[in-house]
Amino acid sequence: MEIRLTIDTDDRRLAFDLMGNPNQIGSGTTVSIPGICDIKLESLFVRKAAGAPETLELILNFALGVAGGVLANWIYSKLKGRRVTLRIEEQEVEINEDKIKKVISRIIEYKK
């Protein structure tokens, strides 16, 4: 099953942190988070204007048996305390573990 995340941020390290801190990243970079999911960086838009956020588009690919709470916890742990805007399947979601879990669980039920 796949879920699309879109993240707007002014934190230039976020993409590296999400992808496990590789030496370099780009569209198509994929990493595996054991027991949780595979993450593919679909695209990374870096804007050169001062203060303009960069946009990360990620695809989370996971087994149907993975609980929404596990995914929500991982997403929340990576984003908490950062200035970001999170969209899950085009729906803007507050950086709150319970709210992220609720949206992910709803999407999993819908896509079954």
DSSP file (Angstrom, degrees, kcal/mol; ACC not computed):
  #  RESIDUE AA STRUCTURE BP1 BP2  ACC     N-H-->O    O-->H-N    N-H-->O    O-->H-N    TCO  KAPPA ALPHA  PHI   PSI    X-CA   Y-CA   Z-CA
    1    1 A M              0   0    0      0, 0.0    61,-2.6     0, 0.0     2,-0.4   0.000 360.0 360.0 360.0 146.4    0.0    0.0    0.0
    2    2 A E  E     -A   61   0A   0     59,-0.2     2,-0.4   106,-0.0    59,-0.2  -0.932 360.0-173.5-122.4 143.9    1.2    3.5   -0.7
    3    3 A I  E     -A   60   0A   0     57,-2.1    57,-3.1    -2,-0.4     2,-0.5  -0.999  19.2-138.6-131.8 135.6    0.6    6.9    0.9
    4    4 A R  E     -A   59   0A   0     -2,-0.4    85,-3.1    55,-0.2     2,-0.4  -0.816  16.7-168.8 -97.5 129.1    1.8   10.2   -0.5
    5    5 A L  E     -AB  58  88A   0     53,-2.7    53,-3.0    -2,-0.5     2,-0.4  -0.939   4.7-168.2-113.1 139.1    3.3   12.8    1.8
    6    6 A T  E     -AB  57  87A   0     81,-2.7    81,-2.6    -2,-0.4     2,-0.5  -0.998   9.3-173.6-124.7 127.9    4.0   16.4    0.8
    7    7 A I  E     -AB  56  86A   0     49,-2.6    49,-2.9    -2,-0.4     2,-0.5  -0.981  12.1-162.8-128.0 123.8    6.1   18.5    3.2
    8    8 A D  E     +AB  55  85A   0     77,-2.4    77,-2.1    -2,-0.5     2,-0.3  -0.906  29.7 154.5-100.4 131.3    6.8   22.2    2.9
    9    9 A T  E     -AB  54  84A   0     45,-2.5    45,-3.3    -2,-0.5    75,-0.2  -0.996  50.5-149.7-154.4 154.2    9.8   23.2    5.1
   10   10 A D  S    S+     0   0    0     73,-0.9     2,-1.0    -2,-0.3    74,-0.1   0.295  74.7 105.6-103.1   6.7   12.5   25.8    5.5
   11   11 A D    >   -     0   0    0     72,-0.4     3,-1.4     1,-0.2     4,-0.4  -0.767  54.3-167.0 -88.2 101.9   14.6   23.1    7.2
   12   12 A R  T 3  S+     0   0    0     -2,-1.0     4,-0.3     1,-0.3    -1,-0.2   0.619  84.1  56.7 -68.0 -12.6   17.2   22.2    4.6
   13   13 A R  T 3> S+     0   0    0      1,-0.1     4,-2.6     2,-0.1    -1,-0.3   0.584  81.5  88.3 -91.7 -11.9   18.3   19.1    6.6
   14   14 A L  H <> S+     0   0    0     -3,-1.4     4,-2.9     1,-0.2     5,-0.3   0.901  84.6  51.8 -58.8 -45.7   14.8   17.5    6.8
   15   15 A A  H  > S+     0   0    0     -4,-0.4     4,-1.7     1,-0.2    -1,-0.2   0.917 112.8  46.4 -57.9 -43.4   15.1   15.6    3.5
   16   16 A F  H  4>S+     0   0    0     -4,-0.3     5,-3.9     2,-0.2    -1,-0.2   0.913 112.5  50.3 -65.5 -42.0   18.4   14.1    4.7
   17   17 A D  H ><5S+     0   0    0     -4,-2.6     3,-1.1     1,-0.2    -2,-0.2   0.908 111.2  48.3 -62.9 -42.4   17.0   13.2    8.1
   18   18 A L  H 3<5S+     0   0    0     -4,-2.9    -1,-0.2     1,-0.2    -2,-0.2   0.841 112.7  48.9 -65.3 -33.1   14.0   11.5    6.6
   19   19 A M  T 3<5S-     0   0    0     -4,-1.7    -1,-0.2    -5,-0.3    -2,-0.2   0.282 124.6 -97.9 -94.7  10.8   16.1    9.5    4.2
   20   20 A G  T < 5 -     0   0    0     -3,-1.1    -3,-0.2    -4,-0.2    -2,-0.1   0.726  64.7 -74.3  84.4  21.7   18.6    8.3    6.9
   21   21 A N      < +     0   0    0     -5,-3.9    -1,-0.2    -6,-0.2    -4,-0.1   0.911  68.6 179.8  58.7  52.1   21.3   10.9    6.2
   22   22 A P        -     0   0    0      0, 0.0     3,-0.1     0, 0.0    -1,-0.1  -0.289  42.6-106.7 -71.6 168.3   22.8    9.7    3.0
   23   23 A N  S    S+     0   0    0      1,-0.2     2,-0.3    -2,-0.0    -7,-0.0   0.872  99.7   1.5 -64.2 -36.9   25.7   11.6    1.3
   24   24 A Q        -     0   0    0     -8,-0.0     2,-0.3     2,-0.0    -1,-0.2  -0.989  66.3-162.9-149.1 155.7   23.4   12.9   -1.3
   25   25 A I        +     0   0    0     -2,-0.3     2,-0.3    -3,-0.1    -9,-0.1  -0.939  15.6 153.0-136.6 160.0   19.7   12.6   -2.3
   26   26 A G    >   -     0   0    0     -2,-0.3     3,-2.4    15,-0.1    15,-0.2  -0.960  55.7 -44.2-168.3 177.3   17.6   13.3   -5.3
   27   27 A S  T 3  S+     0   0    0     -2,-0.3    15,-0.2     1,-0.3    16,-0.1  -0.302 125.6  26.8 -54.7 132.4   14.4   12.2   -7.0
   28   28 A G  T 3  S+     0   0    0     13,-3.6    -1,-0.3     1,-0.3    14,-0.1   0.241  80.4 144.3  96.4 -12.6   14.1    8.5   -6.8
   29   29 A T    <   -     0   0    0     -3,-2.4    12,-3.1    12,-0.4     2,-0.4  -0.417  29.4-170.5 -60.1 130.5   16.2    8.0   -3.7
   30   30 A T  E     +C   40   0A   0     10,-0.2     2,-0.3    -2,-0.1    10,-0.2  -0.985  11.6 178.0-129.4 136.7   14.6    5.1   -1.7
   31   31 A V  E     -C   39   0A   0      8,-2.3     8,-3.2    -2,-0.4     2,-0.5  -0.951  22.1-131.2-133.1 156.0   15.4    3.9    1.8
   32   32 A S  E     -C   38   0A   0     -2,-0.3     6,-0.2     6,-0.2    -2,-0.0  -0.920   5.6-159.1-110.1 131.2   13.9    1.1    3.9
   33   33 A I  E >>  -C   37   0A   0      4,-3.4     3,-2.6    -2,-0.5     4,-1.4  -0.915  37.0-118.8-104.4 102.2   12.8    1.7    7.5
   34   34 A P  T 34 S+     0   0    0      0, 0.0     4,-0.0     0, 0.0    -2,-0.0  -0.090  90.1   2.7 -50.9 130.8   12.9   -1.9    8.9
   35   35 A G  T 34 S+     0   0    0      1,-0.1    27,-0.0    31,-0.0    -3,-0.0   0.407 131.0  58.8  76.8  -2.2    9.5   -3.1   10.1
   36   36 A I  T <4 S-     0   0    0     -3,-2.6     2,-0.3     1,-0.3    27,-0.3   0.701 102.9 -59.1-120.2 -68.4    7.8    0.2    9.0
   37   37 A C  E  <  -C   33   0A   0     -4,-1.4    -4,-3.4    25,-0.1     2,-0.4  -0.985  35.7-100.6-168.6 170.4    8.0    1.1    5.4
   38   38 A D  E     -CD  32  61A   0     23,-2.8    23,-2.9    -2,-0.3     2,-0.5  -0.902  35.8-152.0-102.2 140.9   10.1    2.0    2.3
   39   39 A I  E     -CD  31  60A   0     -8,-3.2    -8,-2.3    -2,-0.4     2,-0.5  -0.964   9.4-169.2-119.4 128.2   10.3    5.7    1.6
   40   40 A K  E     -CD  30  59A   0     19,-2.4    19,-2.4    -2,-0.5     2,-1.1  -0.969  21.0-137.4-116.2 127.7   10.9    7.1   -1.9
   41   41 A L  E     - D   0  58A   0    -12,-3.1   -13,-3.6    -2,-0.5   -12,-0.4  -0.734  23.3-177.8 -81.0 102.7   11.7   10.7   -2.5
   42   42 A E  E     -     0   0A   0     15,-2.1     2,-0.3    -2,-1.1    -1,-0.2   0.913  63.3 -17.4 -70.6 -44.1    9.5   11.4   -5.4
   43   43 A S  E     - D   0  57A   0     14,-1.5    14,-2.7    -3,-0.2     2,-0.4  -0.986  49.8-153.4-160.9 156.7   10.6   15.0   -5.9
   44   44 A L  E     - D   0  56A   0     -2,-0.3     2,-0.7    12,-0.2    12,-0.2  -0.958  11.4-164.6-136.4 113.5   12.4   17.8   -4.0
   45   45 A F  E     - D   0  55A   0     10,-2.9    10,-2.2    -2,-0.4     2,-0.6  -0.891   6.3-170.9-103.5 113.7   11.7   21.4   -5.0
   46   46 A V        -     0   0    0     -2,-0.7     2,-0.4     8,-0.2     8,-0.1  -0.915   7.6-156.0-105.7 122.8   14.3   23.8   -3.7
   47   47 A R        -     0   0    0     -2,-0.6     5,-0.1     5,-0.2     4,-0.1  -0.820   8.2-154.3-100.1 137.6   13.4   27.5   -4.1
   48   48 A K        +     0   0    0     -2,-0.4    -1,-0.1     2,-0.1     3,-0.1   0.620  60.8 107.7 -87.0 -13.5   16.2   30.0   -4.2
   49   49 A A  S >  S-     0   0    0      1,-0.1     3,-2.0     4,-0.1    -2,-0.1  -0.388  85.8 -94.1 -66.0 141.6   14.1   33.0   -3.0
   50   50 A A  T 3  S+     0   0    0      1,-0.3    -1,-0.1    -2,-0.1    -2,-0.1  -0.335 107.7   4.9 -58.7 128.1   15.0   34.0    0.6
   51   51 A G  T 3  S+     0   0    0      1,-0.3    -1,-0.3    -4,-0.1    -2,-0.1   0.396  92.5 137.5  80.3  -4.0   12.6   32.4    3.1
   52   52 A A    <   -     0   0    0     -3,-2.0    -1,-0.3    -5,-0.1    -5,-0.2  -0.586  52.2-124.2 -77.1 134.9   10.9   30.3    0.4
   53   53 A P        -     0   0    0      0, 0.0     2,-0.3     0, 0.0   -43,-0.2  -0.327  13.3-125.9 -75.2 158.6   10.3   26.7    1.7
   54   54 A E  E     -A    9   0A   0    -45,-3.3   -45,-2.5    -8,-0.1     2,-0.5  -0.760  22.1-137.5 -96.1 155.1   11.4   23.6   -0.1
   55   55 A T  E     -AD   8  45A   0    -10,-2.2   -10,-2.9    -2,-0.3     2,-0.5  -0.959  13.2-164.4-119.0 125.4    8.8   21.0   -0.9
   56   56 A L  E     -AD   7  44A   0    -49,-2.9   -49,-2.6    -2,-0.5     2,-0.5  -0.907   1.8-163.8-105.5 132.0    9.4   17.3   -0.4
   57   57 A E  E     +AD   6  43A   0    -14,-2.7   -15,-2.1    -2,-0.5   -14,-1.5  -0.975  18.3 179.8-115.8 118.8    7.1   14.7   -2.1
   58   58 A L  E     -AD   5  41A   0    -53,-3.0   -53,-2.7    -2,-0.5     2,-0.5  -0.879  22.6-150.1-121.3 148.0    7.5   11.3   -0.6
   59   59 A I  E     -AD   4  40A   0    -19,-2.4   -19,-2.4    -2,-0.3     2,-0.6  -0.982  10.8-158.0-115.2 121.7    5.9    7.9   -1.2
   60   60 A L  E     -AD   3  39A   0    -57,-3.1   -57,-2.1    -2,-0.5     2,-0.5  -0.894   9.0-169.0 -97.5 123.0    5.6    5.6    1.8
   61   61 A N  E     +AD   2  38A   0    -23,-2.9   -23,-2.8    -2,-0.6     2,-0.3  -0.961  18.8 157.7-114.8 122.3    5.2    2.0    0.7
   62   62 A F        -     0   0    0    -61,-2.6   -25,-0.1    -2,-0.5     2,-0.1  -0.954  43.8 -93.6-145.3 159.4    4.2   -0.5    3.4
   63   63 A A    >   -     0   0    0     -2,-0.3     3,-1.9   -27,-0.3     0, 0.0  -0.427  38.5-117.2 -71.6 148.7    2.7   -3.8    4.0
   64   64 A L  T 3  S+     0   0    0      1,-0.3    -1,-0.1    -2,-0.1    48,-0.0   0.789 112.2  62.6 -57.8 -29.2   -1.1   -3.8    4.7
   65   65 A G  T 3  S+     0   0    0      2,-0.1     2,-0.3     0, 0.0    -1,-0.3   0.593  75.5 108.0 -75.8 -10.2   -0.4   -5.3    8.2
   66   66 A V  S <  S-     0   0    0     -3,-1.9     2,-0.1   -30,-0.1   -30,-0.1  -0.534  75.0-121.2 -70.8 128.6    1.6   -2.3    9.3
   67   67 A A    >>  -     0   0    0     -2,-0.3     4,-1.6     1,-0.1     3,-0.7  -0.414   7.4-128.5 -73.5 143.9   -0.5   -0.3   11.9
   68   68 A G  H 3> S+     0   0    0      1,-0.2     4,-2.7     2,-0.2     5,-0.2   0.828 109.2  60.8 -57.7 -32.7   -1.4    3.3   11.2
   69   69 A G  H 3> S+     0   0    0      2,-0.2     4,-2.4     1,-0.2    -1,-0.2   0.847 100.9  52.5 -65.0 -34.7    0.0    4.1   14.6
   70   70 A V  H <> S+     0   0    0     -3,-0.7     4,-2.0     2,-0.2    -1,-0.2   0.933 112.9  43.9 -66.9 -46.1    3.4    2.9   13.7
   71   71 A L  H  X S+     0   0    0     -4,-1.6     4,-2.7     2,-0.2     5,-0.2   0.925 113.9  50.9 -62.8 -44.6    3.6    5.0   10.6
   72   72 A A  H  X S+     0   0    0     -4,-2.7     4,-3.0     1,-0.2     5,-0.2   0.903 109.2  51.0 -61.2 -41.7    2.1    8.0   12.5
   73   73 A N  H  X S+     0   0    0     -4,-2.4     4,-2.6     2,-0.2    -1,-0.2   0.916 111.4  47.4 -62.5 -43.4    4.7    7.7   15.2
   74   74 A W  H  X S+     0   0    0     -4,-2.0     4,-1.5     2,-0.2    -2,-0.2   0.939 114.7  45.8 -64.1 -47.0    7.6    7.6   12.7
   75   75 A I  H  X S+     0   0    0     -4,-2.7     4,-1.6     1,-0.2     3,-0.4   0.945 114.6  48.0 -60.8 -48.5    6.3   10.6   10.8
   76   76 A Y  H  X S+     0   0    0     -4,-3.0     4,-2.8     1,-0.2     3,-0.3   0.911 108.2  54.2 -60.1 -43.6    5.6   12.6   14.0
   77   77 A S  H  < S+     0   0    0     -4,-2.6    -1,-0.2     1,-0.2    -2,-0.2   0.819 111.7  45.8 -63.0 -29.4    9.1   11.8   15.4
   78   78 A K  H  < S+     0   0    0     -4,-1.5    -1,-0.2    -3,-0.4    -2,-0.2   0.759 122.1  34.8 -81.9 -26.0   10.7   13.1   12.3
   79   79 A L  H >< S+     0   0    0     -4,-1.6     3,-2.0    -3,-0.3    -2,-0.2   0.676  83.5 114.3-105.4 -20.1    8.6   16.3   12.1
   80   80 A K  T 3< S+     0   0    0     -4,-2.8     3,-0.1     1,-0.3    16,-0.1  -0.231  85.3  15.5 -59.1 140.4    8.0   17.4   15.7
   81   81 A G  T 3  S+     0   0    0      1,-0.3     2,-0.3    14,-0.2    -1,-0.3   0.440 103.9 109.5  79.0   0.2    9.6   20.7   16.6
   82   82 A R  S <  S-     0   0    0     -3,-2.0     2,-1.2   -71,-0.0    -1,-0.3  -0.780  77.6-113.5-107.1 152.6   10.2   21.6   13.0
   83   83 A R        +     0   0    0     -2,-0.3   -73,-0.9    -3,-0.1   -72,-0.4  -0.728  64.7 136.8 -83.8  99.7    8.5   24.4   11.0
   84   84 A V  E     -B    9   0A   0     -2,-1.2     2,-0.5   -75,-0.2   -75,-0.2  -0.946  51.2-141.0-140.7 159.2    6.7   22.3    8.4
   85   85 A T  E     -B    8   0A   0    -77,-2.1   -77,-2.4    -2,-0.3     2,-0.4  -0.998  27.3-159.0-118.6 124.3    3.4   22.0    6.6
   86   86 A L  E     -BE   7  93A   0      7,-0.6     7,-2.8    -2,-0.5     2,-0.4  -0.883  12.2-176.6-109.0 132.4    2.4   18.3    6.2
   87   87 A R  E     -BE   6  92A   0    -81,-2.6   -81,-2.7    -2,-0.4     2,-0.6  -0.998   7.5-163.9-124.1 130.3   -0.1   17.0    3.6
   88   88 A I  E >  S-BE   5  91A   0      3,-2.6     3,-1.8    -2,-0.4   -83,-0.2  -0.962  83.2 -17.4-113.3 116.2   -1.1   13.4    3.6
   89   89 A E  T 3  S-     0   0    0    -85,-3.1    -1,-0.2    -2,-0.6   -84,-0.1   0.917 131.0 -52.6  50.9  45.9   -2.8   12.4    0.3
   90   90 A E  T 3  S+     0   0    0    -86,-0.2     2,-0.6     1,-0.2    -1,-0.3   0.407 114.0 118.7  74.3   1.0   -3.4   16.2   -0.3
   91   91 A Q  E <   -E   88   0A   0     -3,-1.8    -3,-2.6    12,-0.0     2,-0.2  -0.877  65.9-128.1-100.4 121.2   -5.0   16.7    3.1
   92   92 A E  E     -E   87   0A   0     -2,-0.6     2,-0.4    -5,-0.3    -5,-0.3  -0.477  29.8-167.8 -68.7 133.5   -3.2   19.2    5.4
   93   93 A V  E     -E   86   0A   0     -7,-2.8    -7,-0.6    -2,-0.2     7,-0.1  -0.983  21.0-119.9-129.8 132.8   -2.6   17.6    8.8
   94   94 A E        -     0   0    0     -2,-0.4     2,-2.1     1,-0.1     6,-0.1  -0.364  37.8-104.6 -64.3 147.4   -1.4   19.3   12.0
   95   95 A I  S    S+     0   0    0    -11,-0.2     2,-0.3     4,-0.1   -14,-0.2  -0.554  80.5 122.3 -78.6  83.6    1.9   18.0   13.4
   96   96 A N     >  -     0   0    0     -2,-2.1     4,-2.6     1,-0.1     5,-0.3  -0.972  63.8-135.8-147.2 124.8    0.2   16.0   16.2
   97   97 A E  H  > S+     0   0    0     -2,-0.3     4,-2.5     1,-0.2     5,-0.2   0.878 104.1  48.4 -56.4 -43.4    0.7   12.3   16.5
   98   98 A D  H  > S+     0   0    0      2,-0.2     4,-2.4     1,-0.2    -1,-0.2   0.896 113.0  47.5 -65.4 -39.9   -3.0   11.5   17.1
   99   99 A K  H  > S+     0   0    0      2,-0.2     4,-2.0     1,-0.2    -2,-0.2   0.892 112.4  49.1 -69.2 -38.5   -4.2   13.6   14.2
  100  100 A I  H  X S+     0   0    0     -4,-2.6     4,-2.6     2,-0.2     5,-0.2   0.932 112.1  49.5 -63.7 -44.8   -1.6   12.0   11.9
  101  101 A K  H  X S+     0   0    0     -4,-2.5     4,-3.0    -5,-0.3     5,-0.2   0.909 109.0  52.4 -60.1 -43.6   -2.6    8.5   13.0
  102  102 A K  H  X S+     0   0    0     -4,-2.4     4,-2.0     2,-0.2    -1,-0.2   0.922 112.2  44.7 -60.8 -45.2   -6.3    9.3   12.5
  103  103 A V  H  X S+     0   0    0     -4,-2.0     4,-2.2     2,-0.2    -2,-0.2   0.931 115.3  47.2 -66.2 -45.5   -5.7   10.5    8.9
  104  104 A I  H  X S+     0   0    0     -4,-2.6     4,-2.7     1,-0.2    -2,-0.2   0.924 111.8  50.4 -63.5 -43.9   -3.4    7.5    8.1
  105  105 A S  H  X S+     0   0    0     -4,-3.0     4,-2.3     1,-0.2    -1,-0.2   0.899 110.5  50.3 -61.0 -40.4   -5.8    5.0    9.6
  106  106 A R  H  X S+     0   0    0     -4,-2.0     4,-2.2    -5,-0.2    -1,-0.2   0.908 111.4  48.3 -63.6 -42.0   -8.7    6.5    7.5
  107  107 A I  H  X S+     0   0    0     -4,-2.2     4,-2.4     2,-0.2    -2,-0.2   0.910 110.1  51.6 -65.9 -42.2   -6.6    6.3    4.3
  108  108 A I  H  X S+     0   0    0     -4,-2.7     4,-1.1     1,-0.2    -2,-0.2   0.931 111.2  47.9 -60.5 -45.7   -5.6    2.7    5.0
  109  109 A E  H  < S+     0   0    0     -4,-2.3     3,-0.4     1,-0.2    -1,-0.2   0.907 112.9  48.8 -60.6 -42.3   -9.3    1.7    5.5
  110  110 A Y  H  < S+     0   0    0     -4,-2.2    -1,-0.2     1,-0.2    -2,-0.2   0.879 113.0  46.5 -65.5 -39.0  -10.3    3.5    2.4
  111  111 A K  H  <        0   0    0     -4,-2.4    -1,-0.2     1,-0.2    -2,-0.2   0.585 360.0 360.0 -84.1  -9.8   -7.6    1.9    0.2
  112  112 A K     <        0   0    0     -4,-1.1    -1,-0.2    -3,-0.4    -2,-0.1   0.528 360.0 360.0 -58.5 360.0   -8.2   -1.7    1.5
